[in-house]
Amino acid sequence: MRKTLSRLVIVYGGSGGGRSPLRFGEVIDFGGRPTSDAASAIRALAPEGIACFIDEHLRWTAEVAELLGLVFYERPTTDRLTDKLAQRTGFRDHHLPTPAILERR
């Protein structure tokens, strides 16, 4: 049985300069454009999945994934992954051990 590889497309939603740290794959830069524009263009590629490797882009990726119906973290989860106060509050609310927290304003 012949195996085929998936096409790799690297999509930037924030600042990234449109350059991939990888030496392969197509690069599309959506920095500064609405998420809906990115989702429409990505939908045309018929993606089978989505991944994010930059913490600052988790929320953007979650929104794109939601628009495309792809499995990814839900937006509240991305908030907890990128905001230490939200993360520790979530742990505390679910009775998990966590360091004491003090919110500074």
ZADRENMI-694031 format. One record per residue (C-alpha): residue number from 1; residue in one letter; x, y, z. Coordinates in nm, 3 decimals. Layout:
N
+-----+------+---------+---------+---------+
:  nr : rest :       u :       v :       w :
+-----+------+---------+---------+---------+
: NUM :    a :       X :       Y :       Z :
...
+-----+------+---------+---------+---------+
***
This chain:
105
+-----+------+---------+---------+---------+
:  nr : rest :       u :       v :       w :
+-----+------+---------+---------+---------+
:   1 :    m :   0.000 :   0.000 :   0.000 :
:   2 :    r :   0.138 :   0.340 :  -0.099 :
:   3 :    k :   0.150 :   0.607 :   0.170 :
:   4 :    t :   0.115 :   0.975 :   0.090 :
:   5 :    l :   0.233 :   1.269 :   0.294 :
:   6 :    s :   0.010 :   1.560 :   0.379 :
:   7 :    r :   0.086 :   1.900 :   0.233 :
:   8 :    l :   0.241 :   2.130 :   0.492 :
:   9 :    v :   0.122 :   2.490 :   0.495 :
:  10 :    i :   0.260 :   2.730 :   0.756 :
:  11 :    v :   0.018 :   3.010 :   0.838 :
:  12 :    y :   0.110 :   3.318 :   1.039 :
:  13 :    g :  -0.165 :   3.514 :   1.210 :
:  14 :    g :   0.045 :   3.750 :   1.412 :
:  15 :    s :   0.387 :   3.895 :   1.376 :
:  16 :    g :   0.618 :   3.646 :   1.220 :
:  17 :    g :   0.742 :   3.819 :   0.915 :
:  18 :    g :   0.607 :   3.546 :   0.690 :
:  19 :    r :   0.922 :   3.341 :   0.731 :
:  20 :    s :   0.912 :   2.981 :   0.840 :
:  21 :    p :   1.183 :   2.844 :   1.067 :
:  22 :    l :   1.139 :   2.523 :   0.870 :
:  23 :    r :   1.307 :   2.466 :   0.537 :
:  24 :    f :   0.998 :   2.320 :   0.375 :
:  25 :    g :   0.630 :   2.397 :   0.338 :
:  26 :    e :   0.434 :   2.680 :   0.185 :
:  27 :    v :   0.409 :   2.998 :   0.397 :
:  28 :    i :   0.102 :   3.222 :   0.411 :
:  29 :    d :   0.113 :   3.543 :   0.624 :
:  30 :    f :  -0.221 :   3.676 :   0.755 :
:  31 :    g :  -0.070 :   3.922 :   1.002 :
:  32 :    g :  -0.300 :   4.220 :   1.053 :
:  33 :    r :  -0.588 :   4.074 :   0.853 :
:  34 :    p :  -0.920 :   3.949 :   0.997 :
:  35 :    t :  -0.928 :   3.590 :   1.119 :
:  36 :    s :  -1.225 :   3.524 :   0.891 :
:  37 :    d :  -1.005 :   3.607 :   0.588 :
:  38 :    a :  -0.749 :   3.353 :   0.704 :
:  39 :    a :  -1.016 :   3.089 :   0.765 :
:  40 :    s :  -1.162 :   3.139 :   0.417 :
:  41 :    a :  -0.823 :   3.104 :   0.249 :
:  42 :    i :  -0.727 :   2.804 :   0.463 :
:  43 :    r :  -1.064 :   2.637 :   0.397 :
:  44 :    a :  -0.979 :   2.638 :   0.026 :
:  45 :    l :  -0.676 :   2.418 :   0.109 :
:  46 :    a :  -0.906 :   2.152 :   0.262 :
:  47 :    p :  -0.704 :   2.112 :   0.584 :
:  48 :    e :  -0.724 :   1.792 :   0.784 :
:  49 :    g :  -0.577 :   1.940 :   1.098 :
:  50 :    i :  -0.422 :   2.245 :   1.260 :
:  51 :    a :  -0.136 :   2.296 :   1.505 :
:  52 :    c :   0.023 :   2.591 :   1.680 :
:  53 :    f :   0.378 :   2.610 :   1.813 :
:  54 :    i :   0.386 :   2.973 :   1.932 :
:  55 :    d :   0.203 :   3.057 :   2.255 :
:  56 :    e :   0.116 :   3.409 :   2.139 :
:  57 :    h :  -0.075 :   3.261 :   1.843 :
:  58 :    l :  -0.286 :   3.009 :   2.039 :
:  59 :    r :  -0.596 :   3.231 :   2.058 :
:  60 :    w :  -0.575 :   3.315 :   1.686 :
:  61 :    t :  -0.532 :   2.948 :   1.597 :
:  62 :    a :  -0.827 :   2.850 :   1.819 :
:  63 :    e :  -1.049 :   3.101 :   1.642 :
:  64 :    v :  -0.941 :   2.979 :   1.297 :
:  65 :    a :  -0.991 :   2.616 :   1.401 :
:  66 :    e :  -1.339 :   2.696 :   1.530 :
:  67 :    l :  -1.432 :   2.868 :   1.203 :
:  68 :    l :  -1.303 :   2.568 :   1.006 :
:  69 :    g :  -1.455 :   2.302 :   1.233 :
:  70 :    l :  -1.113 :   2.157 :   1.312 :
:  71 :    v :  -1.019 :   1.999 :   1.643 :
:  72 :    f :  -0.810 :   2.234 :   1.858 :
:  73 :    y :  -0.820 :   2.393 :   2.202 :
:  74 :    e :  -1.133 :   2.591 :   2.277 :
:  75 :    r :  -1.080 :   2.963 :   2.335 :
:  76 :    p :  -1.123 :   2.946 :   2.717 :
:  77 :    t :  -0.851 :   2.680 :   2.722 :
:  78 :    t :  -0.615 :   2.901 :   2.524 :
:  79 :    d :  -0.676 :   3.177 :   2.780 :
:  80 :    r :  -0.567 :   2.941 :   3.056 :
:  81 :    l :  -0.264 :   2.829 :   2.857 :
:  82 :    t :  -0.144 :   3.184 :   2.800 :
:  83 :    d :  -0.253 :   3.367 :   3.117 :
:  84 :    k :  -0.094 :   3.250 :   3.443 :
:  85 :    l :  -0.372 :   3.400 :   3.661 :
:  86 :    a :  -0.645 :   3.230 :   3.454 :
:  87 :    q :  -0.448 :   2.905 :   3.462 :
:  88 :    r :  -0.404 :   2.900 :   3.838 :
:  89 :    t :  -0.762 :   3.013 :   3.897 :
:  90 :    g :  -0.880 :   2.724 :   3.679 :
:  91 :    f :  -0.665 :   2.478 :   3.876 :
:  92 :    r :  -0.799 :   2.614 :   4.204 :
:  93 :    d :  -1.160 :   2.604 :   4.080 :
:  94 :    h :  -1.113 :   2.234 :   4.002 :
:  95 :    h :  -0.953 :   2.164 :   4.340 :
:  96 :    l :  -0.607 :   2.099 :   4.199 :
:  97 :    p :  -0.301 :   2.199 :   4.399 :
:  98 :    t :  -0.157 :   2.529 :   4.279 :
:  99 :    p :   0.064 :   2.802 :   4.424 :
: 100 :    a :  -0.114 :   3.089 :   4.594 :
: 101 :    i :  -0.206 :   3.368 :   4.356 :
: 102 :    l :  -0.232 :   3.742 :   4.401 :
: 103 :    e :  -0.366 :   3.955 :   4.121 :
: 104 :    r :  -0.189 :   4.287 :   4.072 :
: 105 :    r :  -0.359 :   4.572 :   3.896 :
+-----+------+---------+---------+---------+
***
